[in-house]
Amino acid sequence: MTSRVSRRWRPRSLLQLVLLAFLVVMLPLGVLMFQAAQALTELSRLADVSARQAVEETRRARTLSALALEMERSARQYAVVEQESLLDIYAERHADFTALLAEHRRLLPNDPDVLALGEQLVLLGRLGELEGEALQVWLSLFGPFAQHTEAMRQATNRQIDARIETIRERAEAVQTRLWWQTGALVSASLALMLLFSWLIIRPVRQLERRILGIGSGVEGPETHAIQGPKELVRLSERLDWLSSRLGELEAQKQQFLRHMSHELKTPLASVREGSALLADGVAGEMTPRQREILTLIDASGGELQRLIEQLLDYNLLQHNRRVNLERLDLATLVKSTLAKHRLALEHKGMRVTAFDGPVAWVADRTAVGRILDNLVSNAIAYGEDGGTLEIRVQTGQDRLWLDVANSGEPIAEADRERLFEPFYQGRTRRKGPLKGSGIGLSVAADCARLQQGELALVDDPALAVCFRLTLPRRPEPLGAVADTPVAARARIDARNS
């Protein structure tokens, strides 16, 4: 039930997943924009109201100061001239001042100067009732009245400044809140982006690993079903079909190679056995011409057998990637390889120079033997008749370099890049009645890579063709014993006993 519900809410296609990711990622940013707009609107409204109030209160304070001066001027003129019109003007200014002061008291309700002005206004309203010296004493009230008016104007300015400061603090608080909200919501958007990126990339990486496993021929354990958009799920199903199909084709290829090798080696063994019997004189003595033809048949049979063995080695390397490391003597291995090709080298008339041992190194005996066998065979097939074959070795702190060089025709530049590709045959013609398979150097390069080494064609100042095998120093296996000539003979005796 749970899986059904969860699958119901899962996007069915890659397009739906991308659109959902876009909407969900944009949701926190939309919330952030909405909150920022609200905060800016509030601050704008507050600033507008405060500005209007500040202008109104400043204008009223200035008007009160001007009215105080006009009241004093009208009162002093009335004290000198005693005209009724001046008394009316004074009364009008007094009424205006009283009304404005009542409005201003809402701004400064507890200000002592405002309270003092209210008390003085009661006394200053008795202008028409005073005469003589009492009038002169009354006029002296305008001095404190003007001082309180000025103090009230300054208090108004302070009040406006305090309100502006409050707005500034409010703006800073809103800014800080917006920064926190921005950080939180942007972090949420980034987290959602990472989540949806993972949801999209995870099946893609699973498919990539499947493709790499199928391409390399080494698939891991049973993979889990890909959970994701339907396009990627369908692609995974197609990869399953492709993997099974390739497995069937690979099994057919191996079966074909096994049958082909058996079918070829059986009649080939009969041919070589027959040629050996003829060479031993079982069927009677042969003429020199017949022996020459028999030698050609035997050499061609041996070459054909070597090609079949190379093909089987290539097929084995594609499916067996294990390395059996042991401490061996390379000089002994080189000598055994040269002994295997002694007849071919003598027929070729090549002068062989090999290093003297012992040279102990940790490597895979079978893989290094295949490399040497293929390189020597390559030198015999393509080298110069009556030429030179040199095998050199040099050891370093963490590397070993083994060179197999021969005289003859240099390898063309166009062939160097594809020299180690399977079944590739370059422009250089092979010497002999049989054409090569083109997998000898590929097998040798695979054997080098199997040991984390490298086989490369390098330039040699003395000889035209030089292949260099580079092997890294590997940790010595437990209980390993150096493969000296004595140890090699002991191992051979033990195997033959």
ZIQUIPE-V110934 format. One record per residue. N is the residue number from 1. RES is the residue in one letter. PSI is psi in radians with two decimals (* if undefined). Layout:
n=N res=RES psi=PSI
n=N res=RES psi=PSI
This chain:
n=1 res=M psi=-0.73
n=2 res=T psi=-0.73
n=3 res=S psi=-0.64
n=4 res=R psi=-0.74
n=5 res=V psi=-0.80
n=6 res=S psi=-0.64
n=7 res=R psi=-0.52
n=8 res=R psi=-0.61
n=9 res=W psi=-0.05
n=10 res=R psi=2.40
n=11 res=P psi=2.45
n=12 res=R psi=-0.40
n=13 res=S psi=2.89
n=14 res=L psi=-0.64
n=15 res=L psi=-0.77
n=16 res=Q psi=-0.70
n=17 res=L psi=-0.72
n=18 res=V psi=-0.78
n=19 res=L psi=-0.74
n=20 res=L psi=-0.71
n=21 res=A psi=-0.74
n=22 res=F psi=-0.79
n=23 res=L psi=-0.77
n=24 res=V psi=-0.66
n=25 res=V psi=-0.63
n=26 res=M psi=-0.31
n=27 res=L psi=-0.90
n=28 res=P psi=-0.62
n=29 res=L psi=-0.63
n=30 res=G psi=-0.73
n=31 res=V psi=-0.73
n=32 res=L psi=-0.76
n=33 res=M psi=-0.68
n=34 res=F psi=-0.81
n=35 res=Q psi=-0.69
n=36 res=A psi=-0.70
n=37 res=A psi=-0.73
n=38 res=Q psi=-0.79
n=39 res=A psi=-0.73
n=40 res=L psi=-0.66
n=41 res=T psi=-0.76
n=42 res=E psi=-0.78
n=43 res=L psi=-0.68
n=44 res=S psi=-0.76
n=45 res=R psi=-0.78
n=46 res=L psi=-0.72
n=47 res=A psi=-0.67
n=48 res=D psi=-0.80
n=49 res=V psi=-0.77
n=50 res=S psi=-0.67
n=51 res=A psi=-0.75
n=52 res=R psi=-0.79
n=53 res=Q psi=-0.71
n=54 res=A psi=-0.74
n=55 res=V psi=-0.77
n=56 res=E psi=-0.77
n=57 res=E psi=-0.66
n=58 res=T psi=-0.73
n=59 res=R psi=-0.70
n=60 res=R psi=-0.70
n=61 res=A psi=-0.71
n=62 res=R psi=-0.65
n=63 res=T psi=-0.70
n=64 res=L psi=-0.71
n=65 res=S psi=-0.73
n=66 res=A psi=-0.70
n=67 res=L psi=-0.62
n=68 res=A psi=-0.74
n=69 res=L psi=-0.73
n=70 res=E psi=-0.67
n=71 res=M psi=-0.77
n=72 res=E psi=-0.73
n=73 res=R psi=-0.77
n=74 res=S psi=-0.68
n=75 res=A psi=-0.74
n=76 res=R psi=-0.64
n=77 res=Q psi=-0.72
n=78 res=Y psi=-0.65
n=79 res=A psi=-0.48
n=80 res=V psi=-0.82
n=81 res=V psi=-0.60
n=82 res=E psi=0.85
n=83 res=Q psi=2.50
n=84 res=E psi=-0.56
n=85 res=S psi=-0.65
n=86 res=L psi=-0.59
n=87 res=L psi=-0.66
n=88 res=D psi=-0.73
n=89 res=I psi=-0.77
n=90 res=Y psi=-0.78
n=91 res=A psi=-0.68
n=92 res=E psi=-0.78
n=93 res=R psi=-0.64
n=94 res=H psi=-0.71
n=95 res=A psi=-0.75
n=96 res=D psi=-0.75
n=97 res=F psi=-0.72
n=98 res=T psi=-0.74
n=99 res=A psi=-0.80
n=100 res=L psi=-0.64
n=101 res=L psi=-0.60
n=102 res=A psi=-0.70
n=103 res=E psi=-0.68
n=104 res=H psi=-0.39
n=105 res=R psi=-0.42
n=106 res=R psi=-0.48
n=107 res=L psi=-0.72
n=108 res=L psi=1.30
n=109 res=P psi=-0.54
n=110 res=N psi=0.31
n=111 res=D psi=2.26
n=112 res=P psi=-0.57
n=113 res=D psi=-0.68
n=114 res=V psi=-0.75
n=115 res=L psi=-0.71
n=116 res=A psi=-0.70
n=117 res=L psi=-0.65
n=118 res=G psi=-0.70
n=119 res=E psi=-0.73
n=120 res=Q psi=-0.57
n=121 res=L psi=-0.57
n=122 res=V psi=-0.73
n=123 res=L psi=-0.67
n=124 res=L psi=-0.15
n=125 res=G psi=0.03
n=126 res=R psi=0.54
n=127 res=L psi=-0.72
n=128 res=G psi=-0.19
n=129 res=E psi=-0.12
n=130 res=L psi=2.63
n=131 res=E psi=2.78
n=132 res=G psi=-2.34
n=133 res=E psi=-0.59
n=134 res=A psi=-0.62
n=135 res=L psi=-0.68
n=136 res=Q psi=-0.68
n=137 res=V psi=-0.67
n=138 res=W psi=-0.67
n=139 res=L psi=-0.43
n=140 res=S psi=-0.20
n=141 res=L psi=-0.32
n=142 res=F psi=-0.39
n=143 res=G psi=-0.99
n=144 res=P psi=-0.55
n=145 res=F psi=-0.75
n=146 res=A psi=-0.67
n=147 res=Q psi=-0.77
n=148 res=H psi=-0.60
n=149 res=T psi=-0.78
n=150 res=E psi=-0.72
n=151 res=A psi=-0.65
n=152 res=M psi=-0.70
n=153 res=R psi=-0.73
n=154 res=Q psi=-0.66
n=155 res=A psi=-0.62
n=156 res=T psi=-0.78
n=157 res=N psi=-0.70
n=158 res=R psi=-0.68
n=159 res=Q psi=-0.72
n=160 res=I psi=-0.74
n=161 res=D psi=-0.70
n=162 res=A psi=-0.68
n=163 res=R psi=-0.71
n=164 res=I psi=-0.73
n=165 res=E psi=-0.67
n=166 res=T psi=-0.73
n=167 res=I psi=-0.70
n=168 res=R psi=-0.77
n=169 res=E psi=-0.66
n=170 res=R psi=-0.73
n=171 res=A psi=-0.72
n=172 res=E psi=-0.69
n=173 res=A psi=-0.73
n=174 res=V psi=-0.71
n=175 res=Q psi=-0.78
n=176 res=T psi=-0.74
n=177 res=R psi=-0.70
n=178 res=L psi=-0.66
n=179 res=W psi=-0.77
n=180 res=W psi=-0.77
n=181 res=Q psi=-0.68
n=182 res=T psi=-0.81
n=183 res=G psi=-0.77
n=184 res=A psi=-0.79
n=185 res=L psi=-0.64
n=186 res=V psi=-0.69
n=187 res=S psi=-0.70
n=188 res=A psi=-0.70
n=189 res=S psi=-0.74
n=190 res=L psi=-0.72
n=191 res=A psi=-0.72
n=192 res=L psi=-0.67
n=193 res=M psi=-0.78
n=194 res=L psi=-0.69
n=195 res=L psi=-0.87
n=196 res=F psi=-0.58
n=197 res=S psi=-0.72
n=198 res=W psi=-0.70
n=199 res=L psi=-0.56
n=200 res=I psi=-0.72
n=201 res=I psi=-0.57
n=202 res=R psi=-0.92
n=203 res=P psi=-0.54
n=204 res=V psi=-0.73
n=205 res=R psi=-0.63
n=206 res=Q psi=-0.74
n=207 res=L psi=-0.68
n=208 res=E psi=-0.75
n=209 res=R psi=-0.66
n=210 res=R psi=-0.77
n=211 res=I psi=-0.76
n=212 res=L psi=-0.69
n=213 res=G psi=-0.72
n=214 res=I psi=-0.72
n=215 res=G psi=-0.65
n=216 res=S psi=-0.23
n=217 res=G psi=0.12
n=218 res=V psi=1.51
n=219 res=E psi=2.52
n=220 res=G psi=-2.88
n=221 res=P psi=3.06
n=222 res=E psi=2.11
n=223 res=T psi=2.60
n=224 res=H psi=2.72
n=225 res=A psi=2.39
n=226 res=I psi=2.25
n=227 res=Q psi=2.00
n=228 res=G psi=-2.80
n=229 res=P psi=2.69
n=230 res=K psi=-0.51
n=231 res=E psi=-0.75
n=232 res=L psi=-0.59
n=233 res=V psi=-0.75
n=234 res=R psi=-0.67
n=235 res=L psi=-0.66
n=236 res=S psi=-0.69
n=237 res=E psi=-0.68
n=238 res=R psi=-0.62
n=239 res=L psi=-0.65
n=240 res=D psi=-0.79
n=241 res=W psi=-0.74
n=242 res=L psi=-0.70
n=243 res=S psi=-0.79
n=244 res=S psi=-0.65
n=245 res=R psi=-0.75
n=246 res=L psi=-0.65
n=247 res=G psi=-0.74
n=248 res=E psi=-0.77
n=249 res=L psi=-0.66
n=250 res=E psi=-0.71
n=251 res=A psi=-0.70
n=252 res=Q psi=-0.68
n=253 res=K psi=-0.76
n=254 res=Q psi=-0.71
n=255 res=Q psi=-0.70
n=256 res=F psi=-0.75
n=257 res=L psi=-0.70
n=258 res=R psi=-0.80
n=259 res=H psi=-0.71
n=260 res=M psi=-0.76
n=261 res=S psi=-0.68
n=262 res=H psi=-0.78
n=263 res=E psi=-0.55
n=264 res=L psi=-0.72
n=265 res=K psi=-0.52
n=266 res=T psi=-0.94
n=267 res=P psi=-0.53
n=268 res=L psi=-0.69
n=269 res=A psi=-0.66
n=270 res=S psi=-0.71
n=271 res=V psi=-0.81
n=272 res=R psi=-0.62
n=273 res=E psi=-0.70
n=274 res=G psi=-0.73
n=275 res=S psi=-0.60
n=276 res=A psi=-0.67
n=277 res=L psi=-0.72
n=278 res=L psi=-0.70
n=279 res=A psi=-0.53
n=280 res=D psi=-0.07
n=281 res=G psi=0.38
n=282 res=V psi=-0.65
n=283 res=A psi=0.20
n=284 res=G psi=2.97
n=285 res=E psi=2.57
n=286 res=M psi=2.70
n=287 res=T psi=2.81
n=288 res=P psi=-0.65
n=289 res=R psi=-0.71
n=290 res=Q psi=-0.69
n=291 res=R psi=-0.62
n=292 res=E psi=-0.75
n=293 res=I psi=-0.69
n=294 res=L psi=-0.67
n=295 res=T psi=-0.69
n=296 res=L psi=-0.72
n=297 res=I psi=-0.78
n=298 res=D psi=-0.72
n=299 res=A psi=-0.73
n=300 res=S psi=-0.66
n=301 res=G psi=-0.72
n=302 res=G psi=-0.67
n=303 res=E psi=-0.72
n=304 res=L psi=-0.68
n=305 res=Q psi=-0.68
n=306 res=R psi=-0.68
n=307 res=L psi=-0.70
n=308 res=I psi=-0.73
n=309 res=E psi=-0.65
n=310 res=Q psi=-0.74
n=311 res=L psi=-0.70
n=312 res=L psi=-0.66
n=313 res=D psi=-0.73
n=314 res=Y psi=-0.77
n=315 res=N psi=-0.65
n=316 res=L psi=-0.69
n=317 res=L psi=-0.53
n=318 res=Q psi=-0.33
n=319 res=H psi=-0.13
n=320 res=N psi=1.85
n=321 res=R psi=0.32
n=322 res=R psi=2.59
n=323 res=V psi=2.24
n=324 res=N psi=1.64
n=325 res=L psi=2.46
n=326 res=E psi=2.81
n=327 res=R psi=2.05
n=328 res=L psi=2.87
n=329 res=D psi=1.99
n=330 res=L psi=-0.56
n=331 res=A psi=-0.74
n=332 res=T psi=-0.71
n=333 res=L psi=-0.68
n=334 res=V psi=-0.76
n=335 res=K psi=-0.71
n=336 res=S psi=-0.62
n=337 res=T psi=-0.80
n=338 res=L psi=-0.63
n=339 res=A psi=-0.60
n=340 res=K psi=-0.59
n=341 res=H psi=0.36
n=342 res=R psi=-0.83
n=343 res=L psi=-0.75
n=344 res=A psi=-0.68
n=345 res=L psi=-0.71
n=346 res=E psi=-0.71
n=347 res=H psi=-0.62
n=348 res=K psi=-0.38
n=349 res=G psi=0.50
n=350 res=M psi=2.44
n=351 res=R psi=2.14
n=352 res=V psi=2.27
n=353 res=T psi=2.10
n=354 res=A psi=2.70
n=355 res=F psi=2.69
n=356 res=D psi=2.54
n=357 res=G psi=-2.92
n=358 res=P psi=2.60
n=359 res=V psi=1.73
n=360 res=A psi=2.40
n=361 res=W psi=2.60
n=362 res=V psi=2.03
n=363 res=A psi=3.11
n=364 res=D psi=2.03
n=365 res=R psi=-0.80
n=366 res=T psi=-0.75
n=367 res=A psi=-0.78
n=368 res=V psi=-0.64
n=369 res=G psi=-0.70
n=370 res=R psi=-0.71
n=371 res=I psi=-0.87
n=372 res=L psi=-0.74
n=373 res=D psi=-0.76
n=374 res=N psi=-0.65
n=375 res=L psi=-0.72
n=376 res=V psi=-0.74
n=377 res=S psi=-0.68
n=378 res=N psi=-0.68
n=379 res=A psi=-0.66
n=380 res=I psi=-0.69
n=381 res=A psi=-0.66
n=382 res=Y psi=-0.14
n=383 res=G psi=3.03
n=384 res=E psi=2.37
n=385 res=D psi=2.27
n=386 res=G psi=0.33
n=387 res=G psi=-2.69
n=388 res=T psi=2.45
n=389 res=L psi=2.13
n=390 res=E psi=2.38
n=391 res=I psi=2.04
n=392 res=R psi=2.72
n=393 res=V psi=2.55
n=394 res=Q psi=2.30
n=395 res=T psi=2.50
n=396 res=G psi=-2.92
n=397 res=Q psi=-0.65
n=398 res=D psi=0.19
n=399 res=R psi=2.72
n=400 res=L psi=2.37
n=401 res=W psi=2.12
n=402 res=L psi=2.05
n=403 res=D psi=2.35
n=404 res=V psi=1.88
n=405 res=A psi=2.58
n=406 res=N psi=2.74
n=407 res=S psi=2.82
n=408 res=G psi=-2.74
n=409 res=E psi=2.25
n=410 res=P psi=2.70
n=411 res=I psi=2.30
n=412 res=A psi=2.61
n=413 res=E psi=-0.60
n=414 res=A psi=-0.38
n=415 res=D psi=-0.21
n=416 res=R psi=-0.66
n=417 res=E psi=-0.54
n=418 res=R psi=0.30
n=419 res=L psi=-0.60
n=420 res=F psi=0.24
n=421 res=E psi=2.50
n=422 res=P psi=2.39
n=423 res=F psi=0.27
n=424 res=Y psi=2.29
n=425 res=Q psi=2.19
n=426 res=G psi=-2.92
n=427 res=R psi=-0.37
n=428 res=T psi=2.28
n=429 res=R psi=2.42
n=430 res=R psi=2.41
n=431 res=K psi=2.17
n=432 res=G psi=2.95
n=433 res=P psi=-0.40
n=434 res=L psi=2.55
n=435 res=K psi=2.48
n=436 res=G psi=2.90
n=437 res=S psi=-0.34
n=438 res=G psi=0.29
n=439 res=I psi=-0.02
n=440 res=G psi=-0.87
n=441 res=L psi=-0.55
n=442 res=S psi=-0.75
n=443 res=V psi=-0.74
n=444 res=A psi=-0.74
n=445 res=A psi=-0.69
n=446 res=D psi=-0.67
n=447 res=C psi=-0.61
n=448 res=A psi=-0.79
n=449 res=R psi=-0.54
n=450 res=L psi=-0.48
n=451 res=Q psi=0.31
n=452 res=Q psi=0.48
n=453 res=G psi=-2.83
n=454 res=E psi=2.46
n=455 res=L psi=2.19
n=456 res=A psi=2.71
n=457 res=L psi=2.12
n=458 res=V psi=2.86
n=459 res=D psi=2.36
n=460 res=D psi=2.31
n=461 res=P psi=-0.41
n=462 res=A psi=-0.67
n=463 res=L psi=2.68
n=464 res=A psi=-0.63
n=465 res=V psi=2.25
n=466 res=C psi=2.06
n=467 res=F psi=2.34
n=468 res=R psi=2.12
n=469 res=L psi=2.16
n=470 res=T psi=2.13
n=471 res=L psi=2.34
n=472 res=P psi=2.78
n=473 res=R psi=2.22
n=474 res=R psi=2.68
n=475 res=P psi=2.45
n=476 res=E psi=2.27
n=477 res=P psi=2.64
n=478 res=L psi=2.31
n=479 res=G psi=0.21
n=480 res=A psi=2.53
n=481 res=V psi=2.41
n=482 res=A psi=2.40
n=483 res=D psi=1.38
n=484 res=T psi=2.91
n=485 res=P psi=-0.66
n=486 res=V psi=-0.75
n=487 res=A psi=-0.66
n=488 res=A psi=-0.77
n=489 res=R psi=-0.67
n=490 res=A psi=-0.68
n=491 res=R psi=-0.65
n=492 res=I psi=-0.75
n=493 res=D psi=-0.71
n=494 res=A psi=-0.64
n=495 res=R psi=-0.59
n=496 res=N psi=-0.31
n=497 res=S psi=*
